[in-house]
C-alpha cells in the first residue's frame, strides 16, 4: 500500500462538448526565454530571497496553507519532483514532495502523457519551483496534458478543478481565434482563480490570457537595491499585451480603458530574461535545457501571481470567508478607489511601435496592466474584500 502514495493520480480529461474545432486544435507554447549568458551558473538571476523582498511578500502569514495551486503543462516531465527538491534544498525552502503531501502529479487523459521532447519540462520547472517559492505552504498540483493542443490543455484545467484546485496557473499561450469565447466557460468557476501568461513576443493578445475570466500577467524589467528591496521597474519589450480581437471589454476594465475589447494584461511581474530567475531541470528531452538556467518571459510571473492569490485565499478561509472568484473585480476596484498604492505603477518602456497601446504609462496600460504587486498591501485588500 505504501507504493500507492508515489503513483500519479490517473484522472481522465473532462470532455469539451459543442465547441468549434478551430480554437481547440490550436497549439500552445510556453512563453519563456532563457538567458544563455548565465547557463549552468549556480543559482543565476534573482533568487527567492530577492524576489520576495522586492515585491514585499516575505513576511506575509499563512503562505498559501490549505490552498492548491494547479500548474497546467503539456507532456510528461519525469524529473519534476526531483527538480523541485533540488530547488528547495538550494534555497532552503520547505520540502515539497508527494511523501509529505505538498506535491501532487496528475495525468489528464487517464494515462501517462508522452515524454516531453520539446522543452515543456523547463516550463514545469519554472512553474512548480516558483509557485512553491512564493507560497511554500500551498499544495502544488502538476497536471500534465496529453499534448500541447488547446483541447488537451483546457481538458487538464477541467481535471485540476475536479481534483480541488483553488488557483490554476496557465503559463502558455496560443493564438486567438473567433470561437475562443466559447471556451471561456472553463474559466468561470466559483471559488477558483485562473492566471495566464500574456506572451513573450511583444505587442499582441493571446489566449487564454485574453479571456475576461482570467488574470493576465505581463512582464517588466525589475531592478532591486543591494538589500533586495524594490528599486524600479520598466515595461519589458517582450511583454504580451494589447486588445483582444474577439473578447469584449469586461465591466471591471471600464474605468481604465474604453476600446470595447478585452485589454491584456491585467497585472505585471518581472519578466525580462536579463533580470530573470533561476530554475533547475534535469530532464534531457532533446530540446530541454538541463541544469540551472536563468529564465524570463511572462512564464516566470504567472506562477508567482498564482501564489499571491493562494496566499490571499488562505487568509480569507482562515477568516471564515469564501475563496476568491474573479479577483479582477477586486484588483481593478482597488485601483479605482485608491490609485496605484497597492501596485508599482510601471510608467516607462514599451512592447512595440504601435503608439500609445504599446507604451507603458501612468495608470493602466496595455503593456503592464495595473502594475506589479506591493505584496503586503495588495494581499491585505484581496483577503479583506467581501
FILOSE-788105 format. One record per residue (C-alpha): x, y, z; residue in three letters. Coordinates in steps of 0.25 Angstrom, whole numbers. Layout:
FILOSE-788105
+-------+-------+-------+--------+
!  east ! north !    up ! residu !
+-------+-------+-------+--------+
!     X !     Y !     Z !    ala !
...
+-------+-------+-------+--------+
END
This chain:
FILOSE-788105
+-------+-------+-------+--------+
!  east ! north !    up ! residu !
+-------+-------+-------+--------+
!     0 !     0 !     0 !    unk !
!    11 !    10 !     3 !    unk !
!    15 !    10 !   -12 !    unk !
!     1 !    16 !   -15 !    unk !
!     6 !    29 !   -10 !    unk !
!    16 !    30 !   -21 !    unk !
!     7 !    27 !   -32 !    unk !
!     2 !    39 !   -40 !    unk !
!   -13 !    40 !   -40 !    unk !
!   -20 !    36 !   -53 !    unk !
!   -31 !    45 !   -56 !    unk !
!   -38 !    46 !   -69 !    unk !
!   -39 !    59 !   -76 !    unk !
!   -53 !    65 !   -76 !    unk !
!   -59 !    65 !   -90 !    unk !
!   -61 !    78 !   -96 !    unk !
!   -74 !    78 !  -104 !    unk !
!   -81 !    86 !  -114 !    unk !
!   -68 !    94 !  -118 !    unk !
!   -64 !    99 !  -131 !    unk !
!   -51 !    91 !  -135 !    unk !
!   -43 !   103 !  -139 !    unk !
!   -40 !   108 !  -125 !    unk !
!   -38 !    94 !  -119 !    unk !
!   -28 !    89 !  -129 !    unk !
!   -18 !   101 !  -128 !    unk !
!    -5 !    98 !  -122 !    unk !
!     0 !   105 !  -109 !    unk !
!    14 !   108 !  -105 !    unk !
!    21 !   113 !   -92 !    unk !
!    25 !   128 !   -93 !    unk !
!    39 !   127 !   -86 !    unk !
!    52 !   132 !   -91 !    unk !
!    66 !   127 !   -86 !    unk !
!    77 !   136 !   -82 !    unk !
!    88 !   128 !   -89 !    unk !
!    99 !   137 !   -83 !    unk !
!    96 !   130 !   -69 !    unk !
!    95 !   116 !   -74 !    unk !
!    99 !   105 !   -63 !    unk !
!   103 !   116 !   -54 !    unk !
!    99 !   112 !   -39 !    unk !
!    86 !   119 !   -36 !    unk !
!    87 !   131 !   -46 !    unk !
!    77 !   143 !   -46 !    unk !
!    68 !   148 !   -35 !    unk !
!    67 !   137 !   -24 !    unk !
!    54 !   135 !   -16 !    unk !
!    61 !   144 !    -5 !    unk !
!    62 !   156 !   -15 !    unk !
!    48 !   154 !   -21 !    unk !
!    41 !   152 !    -8 !    unk !
!    47 !   165 !    -3 !    unk !
!    45 !   173 !   -16 !    unk !
!    30 !   170 !   -16 !    unk !
!    29 !   171 !    -1 !    unk !
!    24 !   156 !     0 !    unk !
!    33 !   151 !    11 !    unk !
!    26 !   154 !    24 !    unk !
!    12 !   150 !    20 !    unk !
!     5 !   140 !    28 !    unk !
!    -1 !   127 !    24 !    unk !
!     7 !   126 !    11 !    unk !
!    -4 !   118 !     4 !    unk !
!    -7 !   108 !    15 !    unk !
!   -19 !   100 !    11 !    unk !
!   -19 !   104 !    -4 !    unk !
!   -16 !    96 !   -16 !    unk !
!    -9 !   103 !   -28 !    unk !
!   -11 !    95 !   -41 !    unk !
!     1 !    96 !   -51 !    unk !
!    -4 !    92 !   -65 !    unk !
!     6 !    88 !   -74 !    unk !
!     8 !    79 !   -86 !    unk !
!    14 !    65 !   -87 !    unk !
!    21 !    57 !   -76 !    unk !
!    33 !    63 !   -68 !    unk !
!    39 !    50 !   -61 !    unk !
!    48 !    59 !   -52 !    unk !
!    38 !    69 !   -48 !    unk !
!    38 !    65 !   -33 !    unk !
!    53 !    63 !   -32 !    unk !
!    56 !    76 !   -39 !    unk !
!    47 !    83 !   -29 !    unk !
!    54 !    76 !   -18 !    unk !
!    68 !    82 !   -23 !    unk !
!    62 !    96 !   -24 !    unk !
!    56 !    95 !    -9 !    unk !
!    70 !    90 !    -4 !    unk !
!    77 !   101 !   -11 !    unk !
!    69 !   112 !    -6 !    unk !
!    65 !   106 !     8 !    unk !
!    51 !   105 !     5 !    unk !
!    41 !    95 !    12 !    unk !
!    42 !    81 !     5 !    unk !
!    30 !    79 !    -5 !    unk !
!    29 !    64 !    -9 !    unk !
!    18 !    54 !   -11 !    unk !
!    22 !    48 !     2 !    unk !
!    19 !    60 !    11 !    unk !
!     6 !    63 !     2 !    unk !
!    11 !    77 !    -3 !    unk !
!    13 !    72 !   -17 !    unk !
!     3 !    64 !   -26 !    unk !
!     4 !    59 !   -40 !    unk !
!    -8 !    56 !   -49 !    unk !
!    -8 !    51 !   -63 !    unk !
!   -20 !    57 !   -70 !    unk !
!   -26 !    48 !   -80 !    unk !
!   -25 !    35 !   -72 !    unk !
!   -11 !    31 !   -75 !    unk !
!     3 !    36 !   -74 !    unk !
!     6 !    46 !   -85 !    unk !
!    17 !    44 !   -95 !    unk !
!    30 !    49 !   -90 !    unk !
!    33 !    63 !   -93 !    unk !
!    42 !    65 !  -105 !    unk !
!    40 !    80 !  -108 !    unk !
!    44 !    88 !   -95 !    unk !
!    32 !    88 !   -87 !    unk !
!    40 !    82 !   -76 !    unk !
!    47 !    95 !   -74 !    unk !
!    33 !   102 !   -72 !    unk !
!    29 !    91 !   -62 !    unk !
!    42 !    94 !   -54 !    unk !
!    39 !   109 !   -54 !    unk !
!    24 !   107 !   -50 !    unk !
!    25 !    97 !   -39 !    unk !
!    38 !   103 !   -33 !    unk !
!    33 !   118 !   -33 !    unk !
!    19 !   115 !   -29 !    unk !
!    25 !   108 !   -17 !    unk !
!    36 !   119 !   -14 !    unk !
!    25 !   129 !   -12 !    unk !
!    14 !   121 !    -6 !    unk !
!    22 !   110 !     1 !    unk !
!    10 !   105 !    10 !    unk !
!     1 !   102 !    -2 !    unk !
!     0 !    89 !    -9 !    unk !
!     6 !    89 !   -23 !    unk !
!    -2 !    80 !   -33 !    unk !
!     5 !    78 !   -46 !    unk !
!    -6 !    74 !   -57 !    unk !
!     1 !    68 !   -69 !    unk !
!    -8 !    69 !   -82 !    unk !
!    -6 !    58 !   -93 !    unk !
!    -1 !    69 !  -103 !    unk !
!     1 !    84 !  -105 !    unk !
!   -13 !    85 !  -113 !    unk !
!   -22 !    94 !  -106 !    unk !
!   -33 !    84 !  -105 !    unk !
!   -23 !    75 !   -96 !    unk !
!   -18 !    87 !   -88 !    unk !
!   -32 !    92 !   -85 !    unk !
!   -37 !    78 !   -82 !    unk !
!   -25 !    78 !   -72 !    unk !
!   -31 !    90 !   -66 !    unk !
!   -44 !    83 !   -64 !    unk !
!   -37 !    72 !   -58 !    unk !
!   -30 !    81 !   -48 !    unk !
!   -43 !    87 !   -44 !    unk !
!   -49 !    74 !   -42 !    unk !
!   -38 !    70 !   -33 !    unk !
!   -39 !    82 !   -24 !    unk !
!   -30 !    93 !   -30 !    unk !
!   -33 !   107 !   -24 !    unk !
!   -23 !   114 !   -33 !    unk !
!   -20 !   110 !   -47 !    unk !
!    -7 !   114 !   -53 !    unk !
!    -6 !   114 !   -69 !    unk !
!     8 !   118 !   -73 !    unk !
!     5 !   116 !   -88 !    unk !
!    -1 !   124 !  -100 !    unk !
!    -8 !   121 !  -113 !    unk !
!   -12 !   130 !  -124 !    unk !
!   -26 !   136 !  -123 !    unk !
!   -38 !   130 !  -131 !    unk !
!   -52 !   135 !  -134 !    unk !
!   -58 !   124 !  -126 !    unk !
!   -50 !   125 !  -113 !    unk !
!   -61 !   132 !  -105 !    unk !
!   -68 !   118 !  -105 !    unk !
!   -56 !   113 !   -97 !    unk !
!   -57 !   124 !   -86 !    unk !
!   -67 !   116 !   -78 !    unk !
!   -56 !   107 !   -74 !    unk !
!   -50 !   119 !   -66 !    unk !
!   -63 !   123 !   -60 !    unk !
!   -63 !   115 !   -47 !    unk !
!   -67 !   120 !   -34 !    unk !
!   -56 !   119 !   -23 !    unk !
!   -45 !   117 !   -34 !    unk !
!   -35 !   127 !   -39 !    unk !
!   -29 !   126 !   -53 !    unk !
!   -16 !   132 !   -56 !    unk !
!    -9 !   132 !   -70 !    unk !
!     3 !   138 !   -77 !    unk !
!     1 !   149 !   -87 !    unk !
!    13 !   145 !   -96 !    unk !
!    27 !   148 !   -99 !    unk !
!    28 !   154 !  -113 !    unk !
!    23 !   168 !  -110 !    unk !
!    10 !   174 !  -115 !    unk !
!    -2 !   165 !  -117 !    unk !
!   -12 !   158 !  -109 !    unk !
!   -12 !   143 !  -107 !    unk !
!   -21 !   132 !  -101 !    unk !
!   -25 !   129 !   -90 !    unk !
!   -19 !   142 !   -85 !    unk !
!   -30 !   149 !   -93 !    unk !
!   -41 !   142 !   -86 !    unk !
!   -49 !   152 !   -77 !    unk !
!   -49 !   141 !   -67 !    unk !
!   -34 !   140 !   -66 !    unk !
!   -24 !   149 !   -59 !    unk !
!   -14 !   152 !   -70 !    unk !
!     1 !   155 !   -65 !    unk !
!    10 !   164 !   -73 !    unk !
!    25 !   166 !   -72 !    unk !
!    35 !   176 !   -66 !    unk !
!    49 !   178 !   -64 !    unk !
!    52 !   178 !   -49 !    unk !
!    63 !   185 !   -42 !    unk !
!    66 !   183 !   -28 !    unk !
!    74 !   190 !   -17 !    unk !
!    86 !   183 !   -11 !    unk !
!    78 !   179 !     1 !    unk !
!    68 !   173 !    -9 !    unk !
!    57 !   183 !    -8 !    unk !
!    50 !   189 !   -20 !    unk !
!    57 !   200 !   -27 !    unk !
!    49 !   202 !   -40 !    unk !
!    42 !   195 !   -52 !    unk !
!    40 !   197 !   -66 !    unk !
!    32 !   190 !   -77 !    unk !
!    39 !   178 !   -83 !    unk !
!    39 !   179 !   -98 !    unk !
!    35 !   165 !   -99 !    unk !
!    22 !   166 !   -91 !    unk !
!    10 !   162 !   -98 !    unk !
!    -1 !   172 !   -98 !    unk !
!   -12 !   179 !  -105 !    unk !
!   -26 !   178 !  -108 !    unk !
!   -33 !   164 !  -112 !    unk !
!   -39 !   162 !  -126 !    unk !
!   -50 !   154 !  -121 !    unk !
!   -53 !   157 !  -106 !    unk !
!   -62 !   169 !  -102 !    unk !
!   -57 !   179 !   -91 !    unk !
!   -61 !   173 !   -77 !    unk !
!   -68 !   182 !   -68 !    unk !
!   -57 !   183 !   -58 !    unk !
!   -48 !   190 !   -68 !    unk !
!   -58 !   201 !   -72 !    unk !
!   -52 !   210 !   -62 !    unk !
!   -38 !   209 !   -68 !    unk !
!   -40 !   207 !   -83 !    unk !
!   -51 !   209 !   -94 !    unk !
!   -47 !   201 !  -106 !    unk !
!   -59 !   192 !  -105 !    unk !
!   -49 !   180 !  -105 !    unk !
!   -43 !   172 !   -94 !    unk !
!   -30 !   179 !   -90 !    unk !
!   -17 !   170 !   -87 !    unk !
!   -10 !   169 !   -77 !    unk !
!   -17 !   172 !   -64 !    unk !
!    -4 !   172 !   -56 !    unk !
!    11 !   170 !   -57 !    unk !
!    23 !   164 !   -51 !    unk !
!    38 !   163 !   -54 !    unk !
!    39 !   156 !   -68 !    unk !
!    52 !   161 !   -75 !    unk !
!    62 !   149 !   -76 !    unk !
!    73 !   159 !   -73 !    unk !
!    66 !   161 !   -59 !    unk !
!    61 !   147 !   -58 !    unk !
!    60 !   136 !   -48 !    unk !
!    67 !   122 !   -46 !    unk !
!    60 !   109 !   -49 !    unk !
!    66 !    95 !   -49 !    unk !
!    63 !    84 !   -59 !    unk !
!    70 !    70 !   -61 !    unk !
!    61 !    64 !   -71 !    unk !
!    69 !    63 !   -84 !    unk !
!    58 !    63 !   -95 !    unk !
!    66 !    68 !  -107 !    unk !
!    61 !    82 !  -107 !    unk !
!    61 !    84 !   -92 !    unk !
!    72 !    91 !   -85 !    unk !
!    77 !    84 !   -73 !    unk !
!    84 !    89 !   -60 !    unk !
!    82 !   103 !   -55 !    unk !
!    78 !   114 !   -64 !    unk !
!    73 !   128 !   -63 !    unk !
!    59 !   130 !   -69 !    unk !
!    50 !   141 !   -73 !    unk !
!    37 !   143 !   -80 !    unk !
!    23 !   145 !   -75 !    unk !
!    24 !   130 !   -71 !    unk !
!    32 !   134 !   -58 !    unk !
!    22 !   144 !   -53 !    unk !
!    10 !   135 !   -55 !    unk !
!    12 !   124 !   -45 !    unk !
!    17 !   135 !   -35 !    unk !
!     4 !   143 !   -37 !    unk !
!    -4 !   130 !   -35 !    unk !
!     4 !   128 !   -22 !    unk !
!    -1 !   142 !   -18 !    unk !
!   -15 !   138 !   -20 !    unk !
!   -13 !   125 !   -12 !    unk !
!    -8 !   133 !     0 !    unk !
!   -20 !   143 !    -1 !    unk !
!   -29 !   131 !    -1 !    unk !
!   -22 !   124 !    11 !    unk !
!   -24 !   137 !    19 !    unk !
!   -39 !   138 !    14 !    unk !
!   -42 !   124 !    18 !    unk !
!   -36 !   126 !    32 !    unk !
!   -45 !   138 !    34 !    unk !
!   -57 !   130 !    30 !    unk !
!   -59 !   136 !    16 !    unk !
!   -60 !   129 !     3 !    unk !
!   -49 !   127 !    -7 !    unk !
!   -47 !   138 !   -18 !    unk !
!   -55 !   137 !   -30 !    unk !
!   -51 !   146 !   -42 !    unk !
!   -41 !   155 !   -33 !    unk !
!   -40 !   164 !   -45 !    unk !
!   -52 !   172 !   -39 !    unk !
!   -44 !   174 !   -26 !    unk !
!   -31 !   177 !   -34 !    unk !
!   -38 !   188 !   -42 !    unk !
!   -47 !   192 !   -31 !    unk !
!   -35 !   195 !   -22 !    unk !
!   -29 !   203 !   -33 !    unk !
!   -41 !   211 !   -36 !    unk !
!   -43 !   215 !   -21 !    unk !
!   -29 !   217 !   -17 !    unk !
!   -20 !   218 !   -29 !    unk !
!    -7 !   211 !   -30 !    unk !
!    -4 !   210 !   -15 !    unk !
!    -5 !   194 !   -16 !    unk !
!     3 !   193 !   -29 !    unk !
!    17 !   198 !   -34 !    unk !
!    11 !   207 !   -46 !    unk !
!    20 !   204 !   -58 !    unk !
!    21 !   217 !   -66 !    unk !
!    33 !   215 !   -75 !    unk !
!    36 !   205 !   -86 !    unk !
!    29 !   199 !   -98 !    unk !
!    26 !   185 !  -105 !    unk !
!    25 !   190 !  -119 !    unk !
!    24 !   202 !  -128 !    unk !
!     9 !   203 !  -129 !    unk !
!     7 !   216 !  -122 !    unk !
!     0 !   218 !  -109 !    unk !
!    -5 !   204 !  -108 !    unk !
!    10 !   199 !  -108 !    unk !
!    15 !   209 !   -97 !    unk !
!    15 !   208 !   -82 !    unk !
!     8 !   220 !   -76 !    unk !
!     3 !   225 !   -62 !    unk !
!    -9 !   217 !   -58 !    unk !
!   -14 !   205 !   -66 !    unk !
!    -7 !   202 !   -79 !    unk !
!    -7 !   190 !   -89 !    unk !
!     7 !   186 !   -86 !    unk !
!     8 !   185 !   -71 !    unk !
!    -7 !   186 !   -67 !    unk !
!    -9 !   192 !   -53 !    unk !
!     5 !   189 !   -50 !    unk !
!    13 !   179 !   -41 !    unk !
!     9 !   176 !   -27 !    unk !
!    13 !   183 !   -14 !    unk !
!    10 !   169 !    -7 !    unk !
!     6 !   172 !     7 !    unk !
!    -3 !   183 !     3 !    unk !
!   -10 !   176 !    -9 !    unk !
!   -11 !   163 !    -1 !    unk !
!   -18 !   170 !    10 !    unk !
!   -28 !   176 !     1 !    unk !
!   -31 !   163 !    -6 !    unk !
!   -32 !   156 !     7 !    unk !
!   -41 !   167 !    13 !    unk !
!   -51 !   168 !     1 !    unk !
!   -65 !   163 !     2 !    unk !
+-------+-------+-------+--------+
END
